[in-house]
Each structure stands twice: as C-alpha cells, then as structure tokens.
C-alpha cells in the first residue's frame, strides 16, 4: 500500500514555490487617493496592489506633471510594501511613451508593474 502524498509535495517537492500574489487591485488617479490607498495598504498589509492611474487620473495637458507626481509618491516612504504599479495612457494617446519614460526612468526600481489599457473595453464604455 502506498502512502498518500500531499499535492504541494508532489508538485513542488524541492522546488521554489511560486510567490503569493494579490487577487485584488485598487486603482487611484489623484495624489490624495494614491496616498490614501498606500496608507490603507500599510494598515492592512500587502494584500492588494495599487495601480496609479495615468490614463484616467491625469488632467488634459498635465500628463507629464501627473506621471512625475506618481514617481515622487512611489519613491516616498508611503510606498512601504512596493506593491504599486501604474496604468499608462492608451497607445493612441500622445503621452503614452512619455508615461513609460517618466515612470520607468524615475521609479523603475520600486514600480511593481505597468498596465496597458484595454482599448476594446474603453471603446465599449464610450458607446
């Protein structure tokens, strides 16, 4: 008769396990809301990601300043868990490359991820 083996031992025996990743993502577009989300994340622990939103957060004509604000906040002590990323503008927007240059150039070491908007979903919302 064989001894039952737990799936964790059978599948990952001797291997490094996959990291646990949050299943919840919070979007915040203004400095006030990003800081509030980071404070909540600090209180509750690293159980959700925060996406700093360039696409819906930046006022028209202030895209550069908005991306620079995100860099400043992500590099601050408020970003304790380093579980914050950013959503850049859609590739059809003139600022999308600037977003990437500013975010990666200024906060690449603490930026957890970058998301690209789903253009199809955006088109559906406009109808």
Number of C-alpha atoms within 10 A of each C-alpha: 3 4 5 7 9 9 9 9 10 10 11 11 11 8 8 7 10 7 6 7 11 11 8 9 14 14 19 22 20 19 16 9 13 24 17 14 23 27 15 13 22 15 9 10 12 16 15 19 23 22 24 32 24 24 23 15 20 17 14 8 9 11 20 15 13 23 27 16 17 26 22 14 18 29 18 11 10 17 21 17 16 18 22 26 24 28 23 26 24 18 13 8 10 11 20 18 14 15 22 18 14 19 25 17 11 18 19 17 12 20 21 17 15 17 14 13 14 10 12 8 9 11 9 8 8 6 5
